[in-house]
Amino acid sequence: MLRSWLLLAPLLAVMTFIIGWPLTKTVGVSFTDAKLIGGDVNWIGTDNFARVLGSGAFYNVVWITIRFVLISVTAEFVIGLGTALLLDQKFVGRNLLRALLILPWALPTVVNATMWRLIYNPDFGAFNALLTQTGMIDSYRSWLGEPGSALLSVCLADVWKNFPLVTLIALAALQSVPRELHAAAVVDGAGAVARFRAVILPYLIGPLTVAIVLRTIEAFKVFDIIWVMTRGGPANSTKTVSMLVYEQAFSFQKAGIGASIALLMVLVSSLLIAGYVMLLRRQGEFR
């Protein structure tokens, strides 16, 4: 046991310095009226949390964040699973498609967001060109400039980047399905749906659940892709909790309120991580 702790000591020291100290400072600042630059700092207790939890704007950005998570993660799950089932079949060019699949995921988020901003451009964007030439719309639209379509447009960009992660996890799980089970199911006369439900699905539930939890945690903290594409607009229709933290702490110089919102995010993320660890324990990864 002592040897194990000694081996972990360097990692724990780095984590304490990188994560523990900033988190401790954030907790302290959240109970003060500290400004980002200069000014007196006074202890105000839980006033920041009361202001945040009593603000309608806070619940609005929470709802937008939840919608972003639900839309993005659900679409990534469906598209990722469907792509994995396709790439698990034998056909010419399968290895090339598997290699190309990694490209969206490998792109830096800022590059991905900038690319999609150009695609959505209301004057010369490829998205408008595609829809008009196929007769789906009559004229070009500002997809990122309309409150009704901005969030869905950002979700599409996020899905395009992150569904390959779900695909890779699902594809790895599919490789572990014994081929003799497929053969036995075919001999027994089971159809495609029955084979998927009885043979494939039991091997996919665990890995896909872990993938969904990981993507949910990441989607809840989303900032960069939305910041590059919309800056939270139009009319705050794409502003998430992370962007609210940035706005309060850096734009409005209210470090105390920004820290309190950040701690609420840490609490939610901790609950999601606790659920993730429980899933790993059920699968025998942790003991």
N, C-alpha and C positions, 0 to 999 in steps of 0.2 A: 504493500500500500504506500509506504513512504517513497519507494522508488518511483511509483506512478506519479505521485504529487511532485516529485523533483523534476520529472520529465515534462510535466505540464506547467511548471513554474514560469518558464520564459513566455509561453503563450498567455498565461494568466496575467503576467506583468504587462505585456503589450496591450491586451484587451482592457485592462484596468486604466491604462494611460489613454488609449484611443477612445474607449467607450465610457468607462466608469467616471472619469474626471469630468468630461463635458456633461454627462447626464446629471452628476451631482451639482454642477454649476447651474444647469437648467432648472433643477428643482429649487435651488435657492433663489434664483432670479424670479421664478414664477410667483413667489410670495412677496414681491416688492413692486414698486412703481418705477423700476429702472428704465431709463431711456437707453437707446443703443449707443449714443455718444454724449458724454457729459451729463451734467445735472446731478442733483442730490438723489440719493437712493433711500427710500423709506419703506419700512416693513408694513405691509397692509394686509397680511394674513391671506384669507381665501377670497378677497374681493375680486381678484382677476378671474378666478374660476366662476364666481357668481355672475360677473358681467358676461363672460363667454357663454355660460349655460343659460343665461336669461336673454340672449340675443337671438332674434329671429334670423339674422344673417348667418349665424353659425349653423343653425339647423338646415338652412338652405344649402350651404356648401356641403354639409354632411349628406344630404339627400342627393345632390349632384354626384358626390363621390360614390355613394352606394349604387346609383344608376350606372355610373361608369364601370364599376366592378362587376355588376350583374351582367351588363351587355357584353363587355369584353371577355370575361372569363367564360361565360356560356358559349359565346361564338368560338372562342379558342378551343374549348372542349369538343364541340361538335365538329368543327373543321379539322382539328388535329386528329381526332379519332378516325374520321372518314378518310383522311389522307394516309394515316398509318395502315388502315385496312387495305387501301389501294396499293400502297408500296410494299405490302407483305405478299402480294401476288407476283407471279413470275411473268414478265413481259420484257420485250426488247426496250432497252434504255432505262431500266429500273435503277441501276446503279448511278447513272447520270442524274436522274431526278432526285435520288437520295442526297447526292452531293450538292445539287442546286438548292435543296430545301434548307440547308444551313445558312445560306447567304442572307436572307432577311433577318434572321436571329443574330448573325454576326455583325450586322451593320450597327454602328454607334447610334444611339437613340436620337441625337441631335441631327445626324445625317438623315436618318429615316424621316424625322419630322419635317426637315427642310424639303426633302424630296416630295412629301405629300402636300406641303403647302403649294409647291409648284404644280402638282397634279390638280389641286383644287382651285387654282387661279381662275378668277371669274372672267378674265379676258382671253387667255390662251391655254388654259389648263386642259390636260388630256381627258380628265373625267367628264367635263362638260362636252368636249368634242365627241367622246364615245356615246354619251347619252343622246345628244342631238342627232348624230348620224344614224343611230338605231331607232330614232323616233320616240324615245322614251320621254324626252322633254322638248319643248318648242324653242326655248332660248337659253342662253348661258345664265347660270345662277351663281351667287356668291355663297358657296356652301359653308364656309367658315365665318361668313359675315351675317348669317341669319340665326337667331336664337333657336329656332326650331330644328335646324339641321347641324349646327356646329358640334354638339356633343356626339352625335352619331358619326359624323365625319371623323372626329378624333378617335373614336372607338375603332373605326375601320382601319385607321393607320396603326393603332396599337395591336389590333388582331393580326394584321399582316406581318408585323414584326415578331410576335410572340407565339403564334400558333405552332411554328416548327418545334418549339420546346415540348409542347404536349405531344406532337407527332413522334418525336424521337423517343420520349418515354414510353408511349404506347407501342411503338414499333419494337423497342427492346423487349417489352413484355410479350408481344406476339411471338417473338423468336423463341421464347421459352415454352410455348405451347407444344406438347408432344405431337408430332405429325401422325403417330398411330391413332391418336384420339380422333383426328379429322377423318382418317380412313375408316375407322370403326363407325363413326356417325354417318358417313356416306353409305356404308354397307347396310346400316340399319334403316336407311331411307329418310334420314333427317334432312329437312330443307335448309336453305342458307340461314334463315332467321333462327330456326331451332338449333343449328350448329353454333351460331354466334352466342345464343343464350346459354346453352348447356356446356359448350366446350371452351369457347374463347373468353366469355365475360368473367368467369371466376378468376382467370389469370390477369385480367385487366383492372379489376376493381381496386386492388391495393395501390398499384403504381399510379393510376389515374387520380385516385383520391389525394395522394401526396402531391401530384402535379397541380391539382385544383387548389389545394391549400397554399402551395408556394406562390402560384399566380395571384391568388386572392390577396396575400400579404403584399406582394409587389404592386398590384393594381391599387390597393388602398393608399399606398404612399406616392402615387403618381404625381409627378411635377414637371419633369423635363419636356416630355413630348407635348403636353398642353401649353407649357410656357412658350415653346418655340412656335407652335402653330397658332395660338389664339390669345396668349397672355391672359387667359381666363375669360375673355369676352366671347361674343358681344353681349353686353348687358349682364355680365357675370354668369352667363349661362353655362360656362365650362370651368368655373372657378371651383377647385377642390380644396380639401382641408389643408394640404401641404402648401398650396398657393396662399391660403389665408394666413398661415404662419409667416410666410415670406412677406406678405403685404403688411401685416401688423408690426413685425420686428424690424424690417428694413425700409419699407416705404414710409410708414407712419412713425418709425423710430420708437415704437412701444414694445420694448424688449420683454417686459413683464408679461403682457398679454400674449405676445407671441410664444413665450416659454410655456405658459399655461396651456395653450392650444396644443403645443408640441407634446406636452406630457399626456394630454388626453389621447393623442395619437399613439404614444408609446404604450398606454394602457390597452388600447384596442389591439395593437400589434402583438402585445404580450399574450393576450387571450388567444389570438390566432396561432401564435407560436406554440402555446401550451397544447392547443388542439392538434397541431402538427406532431409534437413529441408523443402525444397519446397514440396517434395513428402509427407512428414508428414502433412504439412499444407493442402494440397489438400485432404488428407484423414481425416481431422478434428482432428488430434492428437494435433496440435499446433494452437493457435489462436493469 
